[in-house]
Amino acid sequence: MTRDTTRWRLRDAQQTEQIGAALCAALRPGDFIGLSGPLGAGKTCITRGILAGLRPEPGHDVSSPTYTLMNHYKAQAPFVRVLHADLYRLEDMDDLESTGYWDAIEEADLALVEWIDKLPAAWPREGFDLRLDYDQGQTRSLELRWRGAGGQARLEVARARINALLGAP
């Protein structure tokens, strides 16, 4: 963990979703969020919170795109087109190329990609790097960092929002 990585312990799915909504304060149109962690660690849960914070159109049920590979959502401006992708079932970059991934990333106002660690070359640009994991007992953990040059101010906004939500200093 570098000094630019912050780690929090999460108590449950509800808190994970709340943190996702809190992250919205640091987002800008065109952002990319890479999500990694083991099965069931909360990648889709935090994505559900982010979408809730963006006020999606009614009727959107945020679910894992493990089998569909990509789900598209509409939210309020400036994040009208939101992409939620999942790389779990892909074996290599040839598989990724065949999905239309790069076009979908470019067309999205916000892209959230689960299992980004499986195909690191799928990072299109700098962005938020979130790792969710199992912690001791029933709790989970979240590590947040910015991948790429710059982004420190936005990372600080995200940290401040999450710390305020969790009552941390």
Secondary structure, 3 states (H helix, E strand, C coil): CCCCCEEEEECCHHHHHHHHHHHHHHCCCCEEEEEECCCCCCHHHHHHHHHHHCCECCCCCCCCCCCCCEEEEEECCCCCEEEEEECCCCCCHHHHHCCCHHHHHHHCCEEEEECHHHCHHHCCCCEEEEEEEECCCCCEEEEEEEECCCCHHHHHHHHHHHHHHHCCC
